[in-house]
């Protein structure tokens, strides 16, 4: 299935959209922030893999479609009474499709300036199929959920022999979902309309979190891609100082 998706990304190219294609693969670590852990860190990071294809529209702009797969896990990191009593950990797995625009600050394809690197920014839209598989020692099943994510981030590309692109990338995924970590709770932003109070008052239940904020997840990785150049006809050839 994964290879079928990869070849699909290769064949959806269109000459009116891109000057040349750039398929590749990324390896890295997935991490998350939510009710168990705030902010970015690689603590409890899990391996992830991404296959992608870039459509290089101009020297500074690229359109990237990708398929990413991996796991996300986390555990209590705050040392307080609630965390000690809750003693929560989880593991989830996900599959993600996304489309992103990348902006290269430098024209690292320019054959005159001889720039062979560029920092870049990325922004896009994605869909994630998330499935919680473990909550503490409990095995979970049949809880797949399709959620929307907004990926954004930054990276650094390095061009090798005008044919390979090596990149280091940090990507943030803003989600609209609060149960990647299998925890949620009361939303108290509107004090006159509190929602999410579903616990049973007849027994103590420490397995809850905050319903005020949705979860984030992150990908920190390194990628290698191969550039397929388009060879133009002589009468329509690109300017001498650029491959475009």
C-alpha angles and dihedrals in degrees: 000000000000092000091050089055091048093053090046089058089053098050099047091077120128124197091218089058103044140029092209140352130244117191118183151148133242131203124191150112130296119211135167146207125210140103094338099042133020124210133004124312137137091234108131090006117171128210118260137180132207132190117196149162125217123206105204102212097175138347089277105031132063133175114214130193118188148171118214130187132182149103135277123205137170146166141192112299101164114089104217137114095266093050093046092052095042093047091180131176132163146179126208133176128210147184119207137192119192144169118207141178116222123200116204113206093203131042095240091170092063110120095200102048090043093215107164100179140045139179113230144187127220135200133168151120131277147172124223130197103207125188126184107218104171133028110181102310094335121107111220130202143178097028104116114152131187110219136177120241134186111212121202134156147111142265149166124247125201121193116219117200090334088282110073128050120206115193139181112205140184115195130185120202114205107200134189093219131093103195107069084112091041089246132111136146147168120340105221100171089108103046091194093053109038114176134186099048096140103137124121111249092202092073138031113259119183095171097101138099138182122304093196098086136039123228128262129204130195141206121206113181154131125246139194122200137176122226118223106200121212111228109216126212112262094250091053098037121145124255114284094249099054140044089229 
